[in-house]
Each structure stands twice: as C-alpha cells, then as structure tokens.
C-alpha cells in the first residue's frame, strides 16, 4: 500500500551520549507517525555511535521565539549582581589571610 507524502511529518532526532551530556540535534526524517519515526531514528543513528538516550520530536511541536522577540533574550544591564566576576581573586585573598593567621599563631606560641 502506497502512502502519499501528505501523510508524512518531519521529525527532529536528538541524542544524548551519556547521562550528564546535553541533547544534541542529529538529523531530520520523514515518517507517518511517532512510532515509525523512533524506529527509523534508532535504525539510522544507533548503528553509527552509541548513545544513552534518543528523542524524536515532531517538528510542528517545537515552539521557538519569532525573530522579532529574540532581542528580549538579551541580559538586562541591572543584573550584574548575579555575576561572579568579583570572586576571581578569592583564593589569593584566603591564602593571604591564612598566612597572617599562621604568623600570629607562631608569634603567640613563641611568647612574643
């Protein structure tokens, strides 16, 4: 039985290499339903490389921001308190205070 292309949907295939790895988009495929799409993704992808998890998502179900709304993703300038830029020298500051403390302990132990 032949199926027309009107009955097929585009699916996006994402894979995860390990439990801690992010999902990465691998390829797109045409399939009549999600079960066939998953089967095709497993057949085509898993023979190439091992993976921990596989997602198959109908492209029509993926929602993204339209181009006119993307500027709203930029960070606001008044959020600098959330950045960690003030902690870059923390290790050297701790080392300095520890050395001062040890020097005071040494002098206290000598009776000076």
Secondary structure by P-SEA (a helix, b strand, c coil): cccccccbbbbbbbbbccccccccccbbbbbccaaaaaaaaaacccccccccbbbbbccccbbbbcccccccccccccccccccccccaaaaaaaaaaaaaaaaaaaaaacc
